[in-house]
């Protein structure tokens, strides 16, 4: 059975990705910081008939990530797909000249270093897959090509840096398919109810990269299954 780990999978895009992958026959590990929310999501996703396992993981904490890789190994001997979805926007992320060092560090810790940290910890398990895939959930706000408009600067910079992480990982792991995705403006807790896309639309390219995209598609930034500028 193919396996997938989705971080930040207790709600929003992450939960929808987990639901779709479970529906496609994956054993999906529901990664979340909060055990109550994570277990509830795992049970809800399992009701569609897929196999799910809750995995406690705080991507901003190296000890938690290391422990999660250890726990995963007790249940499965390989990982086929890693979706680095966990991300935050911190209250007060309003103006680049006014954000505090602490706010900036906290944002980078989760959104950028978190993805690198999880990939590093799970790389040995991914290497045991016949077709390992890593999908980093980024944002159009991270694009250097027309990306900056002043909105949530720490968040946007963290996604620019995440795209850099994607590029470096793709070079370091040439047998892996490693890509960044802009899901668009999605109706989630983060995106708000005024957003233009459903969670199903936001999850589409992520699930495609996890399942049907060619394995030699790597080191790219994609939206709606098409490559876009960094």
N, CA, C and O of each residue as an XYZ file, in Angstrom:
920
protein
N       0.842     -1.199      0.000
C       0.000      0.000      0.000
C       0.872      1.242      0.000
O       1.859      1.320      0.731
N       0.498      2.221     -0.832
C       1.234      3.479     -0.846
C       0.929      4.267      0.423
O      -0.168      4.200      0.977
N       1.938      5.017      0.863
C       1.796      5.796      2.089
C       2.012      7.278      1.803
O       2.778      7.650      0.914
N       1.326      8.111      2.572
C       1.479      9.562      2.453
C       1.433     10.182      3.841
O       0.676      9.743      4.707
N       2.248     11.201      4.039
C       2.182     12.019      5.246
C       1.825     13.427      4.831
O       2.492     14.022      3.985
N       0.771     13.961      5.425
C       0.347     15.337      5.176
C       0.452     16.096      6.497
O      -0.226     15.749      7.465
N       1.295     17.128      6.545
C       1.400     17.918      7.766
C       0.310     18.995      7.767
O      -0.146     19.435      6.711
N      -0.093     19.406      8.961
C      -1.188     20.374      9.062
C      -2.463     19.835      8.441
O      -3.191     20.564      7.768
N      -2.734     18.534      8.672
C      -3.830     17.860      7.971
C      -5.128     17.827      8.775
O      -6.089     17.174      8.369
N      -5.165     18.519      9.897
C      -6.382     18.477     10.711
C      -7.485     19.382     10.176
O      -8.630     19.286     10.619
N      -7.150     20.278      9.212
C      -8.180     21.172      8.669
C      -7.723     21.702      7.309
O      -6.593     21.472      6.877
N      -8.632     22.415      6.655
C      -8.303     23.146      5.440
C      -7.791     22.299      4.289
O      -8.264     21.187      4.053
N      -6.816     22.847      3.578
C      -6.269     22.177      2.394
C      -5.644     20.840      2.775
O      -5.814     19.851      2.062
N      -4.928     20.804      3.882
C      -4.269     19.574      4.304
C      -5.244     18.429      4.517
O      -5.005     17.298      4.096
N      -6.342     18.747      5.175
C      -7.361     17.706      5.413
C      -7.980     17.232      4.101
O      -8.229     16.039      3.929
N      -8.229     18.159      3.177
C      -8.802     17.783      1.888
C      -7.827     16.926      1.076
O      -8.240     15.959      0.436
N      -6.541     17.275      1.098
C      -5.531     16.447      0.425
C      -5.522     15.045      1.025
O      -5.488     14.050      0.301
N      -5.555     14.978      2.352
C      -5.575     13.678      3.032
C      -6.813     12.870      2.623
O      -6.722     11.668      2.375
N      -7.958     13.537      2.555
C      -9.208     12.859      2.179
C      -9.111     12.278      0.764
O      -9.499     11.135      0.521
N      -8.588     13.085     -0.158
C      -8.494     12.621     -1.542
C      -7.484     11.489     -1.704
O      -7.719     10.546     -2.459
N      -6.371     11.582     -1.001
C      -5.362     10.514     -1.102
C      -5.871      9.216     -0.469
O      -5.615      8.127     -0.984
N      -6.588      9.338      0.641
C      -7.188      8.147      1.255
C      -8.179      7.505      0.292
O      -8.262      6.280      0.196
N      -8.923      8.340     -0.415
C      -9.883      7.838     -1.398
C      -9.222      7.140     -2.567
O      -9.849      6.331     -3.252
N      -7.962      7.451     -2.795
C      -7.199      6.806     -3.880
C      -6.401      5.600     -3.382
O      -5.567      5.059     -4.107
N      -6.660      5.186     -2.148
C      -6.072      3.959     -1.639
C      -4.778      4.114     -0.866
O      -4.138      3.119     -0.523
N      -4.381      5.349     -0.584
C      -3.191      5.574      0.231
C      -3.485      5.301      1.705
O      -4.602      5.515      2.175
N      -2.483      4.833      2.416
C      -2.502      4.878      3.879
C      -1.981      6.264      4.242
O      -0.795      6.552      4.087
N      -2.882      7.120      4.729
C      -2.541      8.520      4.957
C      -2.262      8.771      6.441
O      -3.076      8.457      7.310
N      -1.106      9.336      6.695
C      -0.750      9.759      8.043
C      -1.151     11.229      8.194
O      -0.658     12.105      7.483
N      -2.047     11.465      9.128
C      -2.589     12.795      9.381
C      -1.675     13.488     10.385
O      -1.746     13.218     11.584
N      -0.815     14.383      9.895
C       0.128     15.074     10.768
C      -0.502     16.337     11.349
O      -1.063     17.151     10.615
N      -0.407     16.498     12.670
C      -0.953     17.687     13.324
C      -0.293     17.874     14.677
O       0.159     16.913     15.299
N      -0.241     19.136     15.132
C       0.295     19.437     16.469
C      -0.681     19.026     17.550
O      -0.295     18.503     18.596
N      -1.954     19.271     17.282
C      -3.001     19.077     18.287
C      -3.558     17.654     18.192
O      -4.199     17.315     17.197
N      -3.324     16.816     19.211
C      -3.781     15.421     19.135
C      -5.294     15.280     19.011
O      -5.781     14.403     18.298
N      -6.040     16.139     19.703
C      -7.501     16.039     19.654
C      -8.003     16.323     18.240
O      -8.785     15.552     17.683
N      -7.547     17.438     17.666
C      -7.958     17.805     16.304
C      -7.432     16.803     15.280
O      -8.134     16.455     14.330
N      -6.202     16.343     15.471
C      -5.601     15.403     14.535
C      -6.308     14.059     14.515
O      -6.557     13.496     13.450
N      -6.629     13.551     15.691
C      -7.330     12.258     15.757
C      -8.742     12.368     15.179
O      -9.226     11.453     14.512
N      -9.392     13.498     15.445
C     -10.739     13.706     14.902
C     -10.697     13.739     13.376
O     -11.560     13.161     12.714
N      -9.694     14.414     12.822
C      -9.553     14.479     11.366
C      -9.262     13.099     10.794
O      -9.816     12.726      9.760
N      -8.401     12.342     11.457
C      -8.067     10.996     10.982
C      -9.304     10.099     10.959
O      -9.494      9.316     10.029
N     -10.140     10.219     11.986
C     -11.369      9.423     12.034
C     -12.340      9.853     10.942
O     -12.984      9.019     10.307
N     -12.439     11.184     10.727
C     -13.358     11.697      9.707
C     -12.925     11.260      8.311
O     -13.756     10.863      7.494
N     -11.633     11.334      8.042
C     -11.129     10.924      6.726
C     -11.325      9.424      6.530
O     -11.626      8.975      5.424
N     -11.156      8.650      7.595
C     -11.289      7.198      7.505
C     -12.708      6.764      7.178
O     -12.914      5.658      6.679
N     -13.693      7.620      7.451
C     -15.087      7.241      7.191
C     -15.373      7.057      5.709
O     -16.363      6.418      5.350
N     -14.527      7.604      4.841
C     -14.751      7.413      3.405
C     -14.196      6.067      2.937
O     -14.318      5.704      1.767
N     -13.587      5.337      3.866
C     -13.108      4.002      3.532
C     -11.608      3.884      3.416
O     -11.091      2.789      3.196
N     -10.891      4.997      3.560
C      -9.438      4.961      3.471
C      -8.799      4.580      4.798
O      -9.456      4.560      5.839
N      -7.521      4.283      4.740
C      -6.771      3.953      5.947
C      -6.022      5.186      6.415
O      -5.281      5.793      5.642
N      -6.206      5.561      7.666
C      -5.546      6.742      8.212
C      -4.900      6.426      9.554
O      -5.340      5.541     10.287
N      -3.845      7.177      9.851
C      -3.177      7.093     11.152
C      -2.822      8.508     11.577
O      -2.213      9.254     10.810
N      -3.199      8.879     12.792
C      -2.796     10.186     13.302
C      -1.314     10.149     13.680
O      -0.844      9.180     14.276
N      -0.586     11.206     13.330
C       0.828     11.322     13.687
C       1.058     12.689     14.313
O       0.925     13.717     13.650
N       1.399     12.692     15.576
C       1.652     13.966     16.264
C       2.973     14.542     15.758
O       4.019     13.901     15.851
N       2.908     15.756     15.222
C       4.121     16.397     14.700
C       3.956     17.906     14.746
O       2.979     18.455     14.236
N       4.916     18.560     15.358
C       5.009     20.021     15.346
C       6.220     20.362     14.495
O       7.360     20.175     14.922
N       5.973     20.863     13.291
C       7.065     21.068     12.332
C       8.050     22.139     12.801
O       9.163     22.227     12.281
N       7.646     22.952     13.780
C       8.525     23.997     14.299
C       9.434     23.506     15.416
O      10.210     24.278     15.980
N       9.336     22.225     15.732
C      10.096     21.641     16.842
C      10.866     20.424     16.332
O      10.270     19.409     15.972
N      12.184     20.535     16.304
C      12.995     19.457     15.734
C      12.816     18.141     16.480
O      12.772     17.077     15.863
N      12.711     18.212     17.813
C      12.530     16.990     18.617
C      11.209     16.311     18.259
O      11.140     15.084     18.188
N      10.161     17.107     18.033
C       8.858     16.556     17.656
C       8.926     15.882     16.293
O       8.351     14.811     16.102
N       9.618     16.495     15.354
C       9.740     15.930     14.006
C      10.528     14.618     14.039
O      10.159     13.644     13.383
N      11.603     14.607     14.802
C      12.414     13.389     14.939
C      11.599     12.262     15.565
O      11.663     11.115     15.123
N      10.834     12.604     16.597
C       9.981     11.609     17.256
C       8.900     11.096     16.304
O       8.563      9.912     16.319
N       8.358     11.997     15.475
C       7.321     11.599     14.520
C       7.863     10.605     13.495
O       7.177      9.649     13.134
N       9.085     10.826     13.026
C       9.695      9.893     12.070
C       9.885      8.523     12.714
O       9.717      7.488     12.069
N      10.235      8.537     13.984
C      10.403      7.289     14.730
C       9.070      6.551     14.852
O       8.997      5.342     14.635
N       8.015      7.297     15.204
C       6.685      6.702     15.352
C       6.167      6.173     14.020
O       5.572      5.096     13.964
N       6.392      6.924     12.955
C       5.972      6.497     11.619
C       6.595      5.138     11.286
O       5.925      4.246     10.765
N       7.878      4.998     11.593
C       8.624      3.778     11.264
C       8.084      2.541     11.974
O       8.323      1.414     11.542
N       7.361      2.757     13.057
C       6.755      1.628     13.772
C       5.521      1.102     13.049
O       5.090     -0.029     13.278
N       4.953      1.937     12.170
C       3.713      1.583     11.477
C       3.960      1.216     10.015
O       3.337      0.294      9.487
N       4.870      1.941      9.365
C       5.144      1.719      7.939
C       6.656      1.710      7.704
O       7.413      2.357      8.428
N       7.083      0.961      6.673
C       8.523      0.835      6.417
C       9.011      1.764      5.315
O      10.204      1.798      5.014
N       8.086      2.526      4.705
C       8.496      3.464      3.661
C       7.465      4.586      3.564
O       6.343      4.460      4.056
N       7.862      5.682      2.925
C       6.956      6.799      2.673
C       7.027      7.147      1.189
O       8.107      7.389      0.650
N       5.866      7.168      0.534
C       5.825      7.483     -0.895
C       5.647      8.971     -1.161
O       6.261      9.520     -2.075
N       4.804      9.624     -0.362
C       4.464     11.032     -0.603
C       4.515     11.815      0.705
O       3.907     11.428      1.704
N       5.249     12.918      0.678
C       5.265     13.859      1.798
C       4.679     15.182      1.314
O       5.177     15.773      0.355
N       3.631     15.642      1.973
C       3.043     16.946      1.662
C       3.324     17.884      2.828
O       2.721     17.772      3.895
N       4.240     18.802      2.605
C       4.584     19.805      3.624
C       3.567     20.944      3.528
O       3.780     21.938      2.833
N       2.463     20.769      4.243
C       1.341     21.699      4.156
C       1.248     22.639      5.352
O       0.693     23.731      5.230
N       1.778     22.240      6.501
C       1.641     23.050      7.719
C       2.192     24.454      7.495
O       3.308     24.623      7.004
N       1.404     25.453      7.857
C       1.844     26.837      7.669
C       1.047     27.777      8.559
O      -0.062     27.458      8.986
N       1.627     28.940      8.832
C       0.968     29.915      9.704
C       1.090     31.330      9.135
O       2.035     31.653      8.415
N       0.112     32.156      9.478
C       0.238     33.609      9.371
C       0.055     34.133     10.783
O      -0.962     33.863     11.423
N       1.027     34.877     11.269
C       1.000     35.361     12.649
C       0.280     36.703     12.715
O       0.494     37.571     11.869
N      -0.573     36.869     13.720
C      -1.251     38.158     13.916
C      -0.224     39.280     14.008
O       0.779     39.149     14.709
N      -0.470     40.379     13.307
C       0.460     41.507     13.316
C       1.394     41.535     12.128
O       2.237     42.425     12.010
N       1.241     40.539     11.228
C       2.092     40.472     10.023
C       1.501     41.415      8.974
O       0.914     40.977      7.984
N       1.670     42.721      9.211
C       0.960     43.719      8.413
C       1.850     44.618      7.557
O       1.445     45.030      6.470
N       3.054     44.925      8.033
C       3.917     45.872      7.309
C       5.365     45.477      7.522
O       5.789     45.258      8.657
N       6.121     45.385      6.451
C       7.475     44.826      6.528
C       8.392     45.630      7.444
O       9.306     45.067      8.045
N       8.164     46.920      7.558
C       9.021     47.740      8.427
C       8.575     47.729      9.883
O       9.243     48.297     10.747
N       7.443     47.081     10.152
C       6.908     47.090     11.518
C       6.876     45.718     12.180
O       6.711     45.624     13.397
N       7.032     44.652     11.394
C       7.004     43.320     12.004
C       8.224     43.126     12.898
O       9.324     43.583     12.587
N       8.003     42.442     14.008
C       9.088     42.209     14.962
C       9.973     41.058     14.507
O       9.559     40.222     13.705
N      11.189     41.024     15.024
C      12.085     39.903     14.741
C      11.431     38.589     15.171
O      11.527     37.577     14.476
N      10.766     38.621     16.325
C      10.162     37.395     16.867
C       9.070     36.875     15.939
O       8.987     35.672     15.695
N       8.224     37.776     15.416
C       7.168     37.375     14.493
C       7.772     36.775     13.223
O       7.301     35.755     12.720
N       8.807     37.416     12.719
C       9.455     36.944     11.491
C      10.078     35.561     11.703
O       9.930     34.663     10.874
N      10.778     35.410     12.830
C      11.416     34.112     13.125
C      10.373     33.003     13.272
O      10.554     31.895     12.766
N       9.287     33.314     13.967
C       8.242     32.308     14.191
C       7.633     31.863     12.863
O       7.356     30.679     12.666
N       7.428     32.806     11.965
C       6.863     32.495     10.651
C       7.813     31.613      9.838
O       7.397     30.608      9.260
N       9.075     31.993      9.799
C      10.073     31.205      9.062
C      10.252     29.817      9.674
O      10.442     28.833      8.960
N      10.188     29.752     10.995
C      10.395     28.485     11.710
C       9.412     27.421     11.240
O       9.784     26.263     11.050
N       8.162     27.818     11.055
C       7.132     26.876     10.619
C       7.092     26.736      9.106
O       7.150     25.623      8.583
N       6.995     27.852      8.403
C       6.695     27.807      6.972
C       7.872     27.395      6.099
O       7.683     26.789      5.043
N       9.079     27.719      6.532
C      10.260     27.442      5.706
C      11.103     26.313      6.301
O      11.277     25.258      5.692
N      11.613     26.558      7.493
C      12.463     25.557      8.123
C      11.679     24.292      8.439
O      12.227     23.190      8.402
N      10.384     24.453      8.751
C       9.548     23.287      9.045
C       9.547     22.286      7.907
O       9.709     21.087      8.133
N       9.364     22.768      6.678
C       9.331     21.870      5.516
C      10.672     21.182      5.302
O      10.725     19.992      4.990
N      11.760     21.938      5.471
C      13.094     21.355      5.334
C      13.348     20.324      6.426
O      13.899     19.252      6.173
N      12.943     20.662      7.623
C      13.145     19.794      8.789
C      12.424     18.455      8.610
O      12.991     17.394      8.874
N      11.176     18.518      8.162
C      10.389     17.287      7.980
C      10.962     16.456      6.827
O      11.081     15.236      6.938
N      11.312     17.110      5.734
C      11.892     16.383      4.594
C      13.187     15.695      4.989
O      13.426     14.546      4.617
N      14.019     16.395      5.739
C      15.289     15.823      6.202
C      15.050     14.593      7.069
O      15.727     13.578      6.912
N      14.082     14.685      7.987
C      13.821     13.582      8.911
C      13.228     12.363      8.208
O      13.497     11.223      8.587
N      12.413     12.619      7.172
C      11.728     11.510      6.498
C      12.415     11.068      5.210
O      11.946     10.141      4.550
N      13.512     11.713      4.846
C      14.214     11.352      3.610
C      14.606      9.876      3.556
O      14.461      9.259      2.500
N      15.104      9.274      4.663
C      15.445      7.851      4.590
C      14.236      6.959      4.287
O      14.370      5.948      3.598
N      13.061      7.330      4.798
C      11.841      6.559      4.526
C      11.353      6.804      3.099
O      10.857      5.890      2.440
N      11.498      8.028      2.633
C      11.139      8.338      1.243
C      12.055      7.606      0.269
O      11.611      7.175     -0.796
N      13.315      7.466      0.622
C      14.284      6.799     -0.249
C      13.936      5.324     -0.473
O      14.420      4.706     -1.421
N      13.101      4.767      0.398
C      12.680      3.367      0.256
C      11.497      3.215     -0.692
O      11.090      2.095     -1.003
N      10.940      4.338     -1.154
C       9.839      4.299     -2.114
C      10.384      4.125     -3.532
O      11.503      4.540     -3.833
N       9.586      3.511     -4.387
C       9.971      3.383     -5.793
C       9.862      4.717     -6.529
O      10.546      4.940     -7.528
N       9.000      5.596     -6.030
C       8.794      6.894     -6.680
C       8.486      7.949     -5.610
O       7.341      8.378     -5.467
N       9.519      8.364     -4.859
C       9.284      9.313     -3.767
C       8.915     10.703     -4.264
O       9.497     11.213     -5.222
N       7.938     11.306     -3.595
C       7.453     12.625     -4.003
C       7.308     13.522     -2.775
O       6.812     13.098     -1.731
N       7.749     14.768     -2.922
C       7.605     15.775     -1.870
C       6.915     16.986     -2.492
O       7.348     17.502     -3.522
N       5.839     17.428     -1.853
C       5.105     18.603     -2.331
C       5.101     19.643     -1.219
O       4.590     19.397     -0.127
N       5.675     20.805     -1.508
C       5.707     21.910     -0.552
C       4.598     22.896     -0.902
O       4.565     23.436     -2.008
N       3.699     23.124      0.035
C       2.578     24.031     -0.217
C       3.058     25.458      0.015
O       3.301     25.880      1.146
N       3.187     26.184     -1.090
C       3.723     27.536     -1.071
C       2.594     28.541     -1.296
O       1.459     28.296     -0.888
N       2.892     29.657     -1.935
C       1.902     30.707     -2.168
C       2.372     31.604     -3.303
O       3.570     31.823     -3.485
N       1.413     32.119     -4.063
C       1.746     33.109     -5.077
C       2.363     34.351     -4.464
O       3.087     35.089     -5.131
N       2.071     34.582     -3.178
C       2.687     35.707     -2.459
C       4.182     35.551     -2.299
O       4.877     36.512     -1.971
N       4.685     34.350     -2.527
C       6.112     34.099     -2.434
C       6.855     34.319     -3.738
O       8.083     34.243     -3.776
N       6.121     34.591     -4.804
C       6.778     34.809     -6.091
C       7.577     36.115     -6.088
O       7.095     37.145     -5.616
N       8.789     36.062     -6.615
C       9.567     37.280     -6.816
C       9.099     37.996     -8.074
O       9.316     39.198     -8.231
N       8.447     37.243     -8.978
C       7.883     37.831    -10.187
C       6.486     38.348     -9.868
O       5.507     37.613     -9.994
N       6.390     39.595     -9.460
C       5.088     40.201     -9.194
C       4.372     39.663     -7.980
O       3.154     39.803     -7.870
N       5.093     39.058     -7.077
C       4.439     38.451     -5.914
C       4.120     39.425     -4.797
O       3.086     39.297     -4.141
N       4.984     40.389     -4.571
C       4.843     41.264     -3.407
C       3.829     42.374     -3.653
O       3.932     43.127     -4.622
N       2.845     42.463     -2.756
C       1.893     43.574     -2.821
C       1.703     44.217     -1.453
O       0.802     45.033     -1.261
N       2.567     43.841     -0.495
C       2.499     44.417      0.839
C       1.700     43.603      1.831
O       1.751     43.870      3.031
N       0.953     42.601      1.348
C       0.143     41.755      2.226
C       1.023     40.748      2.969
O       1.856     40.085      2.351
N       0.849     40.628      4.272
C       1.502     39.609      5.108
C       2.962     39.373      4.697
O       3.303     38.285      4.235
N       3.822     40.381      4.861
C       5.190     40.273      4.327
C       6.004     39.120      4.903
O       6.738     38.467      4.161
N       5.897     38.853      6.196
C       6.673     37.745      6.765
C       6.234     36.416      6.153
O       7.066     35.576      5.809
N       4.927     36.236      6.024
C       4.385     35.031      5.404
C       4.889     34.895      3.969
O       5.355     33.830      3.563
N       4.791     35.989      3.203
C       5.205     35.933      1.797
C       6.700     35.646      1.656
O       7.103     34.862      0.797
N       7.519     36.279      2.494
C       8.963     36.027      2.446
C       9.254     34.573      2.811
O      10.133     33.944      2.221
N       8.511     34.043      3.788
C       8.725     32.641      4.183
C       8.412     31.698      3.022
O       9.036     30.644      2.899
N       7.457     32.063      2.175
C       7.104     31.223      1.025
C       8.113     31.400     -0.114
O       8.376     30.452     -0.854
N       8.675     32.593     -0.259
C       9.779     32.782     -1.203
C      10.938     31.861     -0.809
O      11.527     31.182     -1.650
N      11.245     31.858      0.481
C      12.330     31.007      0.978
C      11.982     29.525      0.835
O      12.859     28.706      0.560
N      10.701     29.178      1.021
C      10.279     27.784      0.841
C      10.504     27.337     -0.599
O      10.907     26.200     -0.843
N      10.245     28.225     -1.547
C      10.531     27.886     -2.945
C      12.023     27.639     -3.158
O      12.413     26.786     -3.956
N      12.847     28.392     -2.439
C      14.289     28.150     -2.485
C      14.649     26.793     -1.912
O      15.517     26.101     -2.444
N      13.987     26.410     -0.833
C      14.189     25.081     -0.234
C      13.819     23.998     -1.249
O      14.539     23.011     -1.397
N      12.702     24.185     -1.941
C      12.265     23.221     -2.964
C      13.343     23.029     -4.024
O      13.678     21.901     -4.388
N      13.878     24.136     -4.511
C      14.901     24.076     -5.555
C      16.148     23.342     -5.077
O      16.701     22.513     -5.800
N      16.586     23.646     -3.867
C      17.779     23.000     -3.303
C      17.548     21.503     -3.070
O      18.426     20.687     -3.350
N      16.370     21.147     -2.560
C      16.072     19.733     -2.300
C      16.001     18.939     -3.601
O      16.447     17.793     -3.661
N      15.434     19.558     -4.648
C      15.345     18.869     -5.935
C      16.727     18.545     -6.486
O      16.921     17.508     -7.118
N      17.686     19.435     -6.245
C      19.064     19.192     -6.681
C      19.735     18.139     -5.810
O      20.474     17.289     -6.307
N      19.474     18.201     -4.515
C      20.125     17.275     -3.573
C      19.576     15.857     -3.674
O      20.272     14.891     -3.359
N      18.313     15.733     -4.120
C      17.653     14.421     -4.156
C      17.129     14.168     -5.577
O      15.923     14.241     -5.814
N      18.025     13.873     -6.515
C      17.636     13.796     -7.933
C      16.674     12.663     -8.267
O      16.034     12.704     -9.318
N      16.551     11.658     -7.414
C      15.619     10.557     -7.690
C      14.222     10.844     -7.161
O      13.280     10.093     -7.414
N      14.104     11.949     -6.417
C      12.812     12.351     -5.866
C      12.136     13.337     -6.831
O      12.811     14.003     -7.617
N      10.811     13.424     -6.766
C      10.067     14.501     -7.414
C       9.690     15.501     -6.323
O       8.875     15.199     -5.452
N      10.284     16.684     -6.373
C      10.095     17.679     -5.305
C       9.655     18.997     -5.938
O      10.383     19.588     -6.736
N       8.460     19.446     -5.575
C       7.900     20.639     -6.193
C       7.173     21.519     -5.181
O       6.770     21.064     -4.111
N       7.017     22.788     -5.549
C       6.214     23.744     -4.785
C       4.889     23.960     -5.500
O       4.809     23.885     -6.726
N       3.843     24.233     -4.710
C       2.516     24.466     -5.271
C       1.926     25.749     -4.701
O       1.994     25.996     -3.497
N       1.356     26.550     -5.568
C       0.488     27.651     -5.145
C      -0.946     27.159     -5.277
O      -1.422     26.976     -6.398
N      -1.659     26.935     -4.153
C      -3.029     26.426     -4.249
C      -4.049     27.486     -4.635
O      -5.206     27.168     -4.911
N      -3.618     28.760     -4.656
C      -4.547     29.850     -4.906
C      -5.172     30.334     -3.605
O      -4.810     29.878     -2.520
N      -6.112     31.260     -3.727
C      -6.778     31.836     -2.556
C      -7.962     30.944     -2.199
O      -8.977     30.934     -2.896
N      -7.825     30.202     -1.117
C      -8.748     29.117     -0.796
C      -9.562     29.443      0.464
O      -9.056     30.049      1.408
N     -10.818     29.030      0.452
C     -11.719     29.251      1.593
C     -11.362     28.309      2.745
O     -11.901     27.209      2.863
N     -10.433     28.776      3.594
C     -10.014     28.052      4.789
C      -9.998     29.047      5.942
O     -10.327     30.220      5.760
N      -9.613     28.576      7.138
C      -9.452     29.492      8.272
C      -8.454     30.587      7.928
O      -8.638     31.743      8.310
N      -7.394     30.223      7.205
C      -6.366     31.190      6.837
C      -6.839     32.094      5.702
O      -6.633     33.306      5.749
N      -7.466     31.517      4.692
C      -7.863     32.278      3.515
C      -9.109     33.115      3.713
O      -9.298     34.134      3.048
N      -9.969     32.676      4.643
C     -11.220     33.392      4.891
C     -12.324     32.941      3.951
O     -12.068     32.310      2.926
N     -13.551     33.272      4.313
C     -14.704     32.814      3.538
C     -14.918     33.610      2.253
O     -15.717     33.216      1.404
N     -14.205     34.729      2.106
C     -14.328     35.514      0.882
C     -13.416     35.039     -0.232
O     -13.423     35.604     -1.326
N     -12.632     34.009      0.034
C     -11.672     33.515     -0.957
C     -12.389     32.943     -2.179
O     -13.555     32.556     -2.113
N     -11.666     32.900     -3.288
C     -12.267     32.549     -4.579
C     -12.285     31.054     -4.870
O     -12.963     30.614     -5.798
N     -11.541     30.261     -4.081
C     -11.438     28.832     -4.395
C     -11.925     27.954     -3.251
O     -11.819     28.315     -2.079
N     -12.460     26.798     -3.617
C     -12.847     25.789     -2.637
C     -11.609     24.999     -2.206
O     -10.565     25.058     -2.855
N     -11.741     24.265     -1.107
C     -10.602     23.430     -0.685
C     -10.318     22.350     -1.717
O      -9.170     21.941     -1.889
N     -11.361     21.884     -2.407
C     -11.156     20.880     -3.454
C     -10.280     21.442     -4.570
O      -9.379     20.761     -5.060
N     -10.547     22.681     -4.971
C      -9.730     23.320     -6.014
C      -8.313     23.574     -5.513
O      -7.351     23.410     -6.263
N      -8.180     23.974     -4.254
C      -6.864     24.213     -3.682
C      -6.023     22.952     -3.586
O      -4.799     22.995     -3.709
N      -6.700     21.817     -3.363
C      -5.990     20.543     -3.197
C      -5.624     19.883     -4.518
O      -4.777     18.991     -4.547
N      -6.249     20.305     -5.608
C      -6.162     19.559     -6.870
C      -4.729     19.335     -7.354
O      -4.344     18.197     -7.622
N      -3.940     20.394     -7.468
C      -2.576     20.250     -8.007
C      -1.689     19.453     -7.055
O      -0.803     18.716     -7.488
N      -1.936     19.606     -5.757
C      -1.159     18.856     -4.760
C      -1.394     17.358     -4.937
O      -0.448     16.571     -4.976
N      -2.671     16.974     -5.045
C      -3.019     15.554     -5.215
C      -2.496     15.034     -6.550
O      -2.020     13.902     -6.634
N      -2.581     15.848     -7.578
C      -2.052     15.453     -8.901
C      -0.552     15.173     -8.826
O      -0.075     14.171     -9.358
N       0.180     16.054     -8.170
C       1.626     15.842     -8.019
C       1.925     14.601     -7.176
O       2.945     13.940     -7.374
N       1.046     14.297     -6.254
C       1.244     13.131     -5.393
C       0.934     11.817     -6.092
O       1.376     10.756     -5.650
N       0.174     11.883     -7.185
C      -0.337     10.646     -7.783
C      -0.036     10.479     -9.270
O       0.567      9.483     -9.669
N      -0.446     11.438    -10.086
C      -0.466     11.239    -11.537
C       0.618     11.972    -12.321
O       0.880     11.621    -13.471
N       1.252     12.977    -11.728
C       2.287     13.724    -12.447
C       3.479     12.811    -12.736
O       3.732     11.850    -12.009
N       4.200     13.126    -13.804
C       5.367     12.297    -14.137
C       6.447     12.460    -13.056
O       6.603     13.533    -12.474
N       7.176     11.389    -12.806
C       8.159     11.371    -11.727
C       9.327     12.318    -11.993
O       9.955     12.808    -11.054
N       9.618     12.577    -13.256
C      10.760     13.455    -13.562
C      10.379     14.938    -13.581
O      11.197     15.783    -13.944
N       9.149     15.255    -13.194
C       8.754     16.647    -12.983
C       9.221     17.033    -11.582
O       8.644     16.592    -10.588
N      10.258     17.850    -11.506
C      10.822     18.176    -10.192
C      11.482     19.551    -10.221
O      11.902     20.038    -11.270
N      11.562     20.157     -9.047
C      12.193     21.463     -8.919
C      11.376     22.590     -9.523
O      11.931     23.615     -9.919
N      10.038     22.409     -9.599
C       9.177     23.407    -10.248
C       8.231     24.056     -9.242
O       8.051     23.572     -8.124
N       7.632     25.166     -9.673
C       6.593     25.874     -8.928
C       5.351     25.822     -9.801
O       5.373     26.265    -10.949
N       4.249     25.271     -9.247
C       3.066     25.017    -10.079
C       1.793     25.589     -9.481
O       1.633     25.691     -8.264
N       0.892     25.959    -10.385
C      -0.481     26.323    -10.029
C      -1.380     25.748    -11.119
O      -1.080     25.871    -12.307
N      -2.472     25.128    -10.716
C      -3.405     24.528    -11.676
C      -2.688     23.587    -12.644
O      -2.950     23.585    -13.846
N      -1.777     22.789    -12.087
C      -1.039     21.749    -12.820
C      -0.095     22.301    -13.885
O       0.394     21.555    -14.734
N       0.159     23.604    -13.838
C       1.076     24.214    -14.812
C       2.206     24.931    -14.084
O       2.009     25.481    -13.000
N       3.395     24.921    -14.690
C       4.529     25.599    -14.113
C       4.319     27.115    -14.167
O       3.854     27.644    -15.177
N       4.662     27.807    -13.083
C       4.565     29.263    -13.032
C       5.924     29.820    -12.624
O       6.754     29.079    -12.098
N       6.172     31.124    -12.857
C       7.462     31.713    -12.501
C       7.686     31.693    -10.990
O       6.743     31.773    -10.202
N       8.953     31.585    -10.610
C       9.304     31.651     -9.184
C       9.093     33.063     -8.649
O       9.334     33.319     -7.469
